[in-house]
Structure formats: structure tokens, C-alpha cells
Amino acid sequence: MSIEQGPLTQLPDADLISEQISAHDPVGMQVHTFEQLGSTSTWLREQARELAQEDEVAVARRRLHLCVTDWQSAGVGRRGKQWQAKAGNVMFSLLSFSDKPARELVGLSLVTGIAVAECLQEVAGAPLQLKWPNDLILADAKLGGLITELGVVPSMIEGQKCTQLLTGVGINLLHDEDVQGLGIGATSLEAIGVSSSRQDRDVLVARLAARIVMEHRRFEDAGWSVFAPRWAALDWLQGKEVLIHRENSTEQALARGVNEEGALLVERSGEITPVYSGNVSIRPTV
């Protein structure tokens, strides 16, 4: 597969990332690194398809896979949108599996956001927030985006199925005057003093990946109840007037948090109803 020629890149340090992951959580994650890649999520999705065709799939499927690239030319965001980012930013995807059915994991995308935001708060020493369903907010500006996809695949146990989890993370580490045009955000970690060296970036990737896995496990064991107050503490939309953009209409409402299914709760004319992501875009009115 040919890779589009991009900016000057460096290969992320797979050994360093693996070492750091083990230091934070010995999850036995296999790390794949690239200087340039179209999309980390697309690459892992293709790898998962190949794994499903292997004879030793029962063993291979339970292995966690992390794909990291220095530059991504065709990153996939929400609703299939594509974006690019400067080389040296945080760009990775994580492939894992769960024995729980997808219907019991619908709040997992919000859990991913909580894991990433809390980890970044520890690293940056600055308050991060989350804009439903998948945006990272720093000082009222977009810092990056997250996406978690659920898919059903055959299970290790004959006749049963398991859920494939594919989580993509894009965070603007480097300052970039054109960052809004690139679609990954309007601010950066570098702007608040976080080191932007490639080595420190790789260490950050490892910390984030380990935290995501840890919180995903906690969600599987305990459900949404332990995450509800943590989301509330990070909820950037809470109490804001928002515009709900659908394919053929726009409505105004008041954001009232989220429910256990990961839906945004909005109030209109005194009635609170859930809004599911799908083809919906949420924008504050101011």
C-alpha cells in the first residue's frame, strides 16, 4: 500500500511505548508504529479482519493492539469525516475485545473521553473538559477528538460472539496556526507548556493507552454508575443553550447532562429527552 508523501516524520519508539505501558498497566499490548499512515483506525480494522481469518484466532483475538503514527494523512473522525494533523501530534488507535454484548457497552465512548481528559489533566496540570459526544475542550477551545466503534465478531467459544472495540484518539500537541482548518482543534497542549518532543509524545501515548484500557475494564465490571459523577465534573455543555443540527432541521434546547446509554439529555419546553449521536451535531448558541 502506498503512503501519501507528507511532512518530515519520525518513527514513534515502539520499545519506549511498550515499556511505559507496562509501567502503568501490564496489559500485554502489542505496539505497531509508523512514520506515516493513512489512518491508524483503518489499519487496525484491516488487521482485525485478517486476524479473524487465522487458524489461531482464539489466541490472537484476545491480544490488545495499539497503532501509533507520527503523521496521519486520512484520519477518520465522527460521521466518517476526514482530517489531517501535523507530524508529531498524538495520533493513535487501540483495538481490544470484550465478552459483553455491544448493547451493554454503549456508554463506552464517554468512558474513553473521561479516561483521556483525566489523564491529560494530570499531565498538563490544566482543567480539561468534554463536549458530548467526543471532543476534548481546553480553555473553551477544541483540543482534539475521540471515537469508539463497537463491532461484533465470532467469540473464542464456538457458537458465541464477542464485541470488538476500536478506539481512535487525536490530540493537538503542537501549536499550529492552521489547526482549525485541519479539523483537530483550536488549541494545543504545547500552548500551555506541555513538552512537544517526540519522546515525551510517545510517553504520553503510552499513558493514555494504558488509562483507556484500565477505564474500559472498570466500565465492564461496574457499569456507568461509577462514571456518571466524573462525566458531570467534565461536562462542557452542562446548562448551556445548544443548537441541535440534524440532517434536515435545527432545534434549540438546554443541555442537561447524559444518561446511562451515553445519550445527551436536552430540555425543551420543560421536557427532558435523550439525543443520540448519529447524524446529529451539537453547537452552543454562544
ABEGO torsion letter per residue (X at the ends): XBBBBBBBBBBBBAAAAAAAAAAABBAGBBBBBBABBABAAAAAAAAAAAAAABAAAAAAAABBBBBBBABBABBBBBGGBBBBBBBGBBBBBBBBBBABBAAAAAAAAAAAAAAAAAAAAAAAGBBBBBBOAABBBBGGBBAEBBBBBBBBBBBABBGBBBBBBBBBBBBBABBBAAAAAAGAEABBAAAAGBBABAAAAAAAAAAAAAAAAAAAAAAAAAEAAAAAAAAAAABAABGBBBBBBBAABBBBBBBAEBBAAGBBBBBBGGBBBBBBBEBBBBBBAX
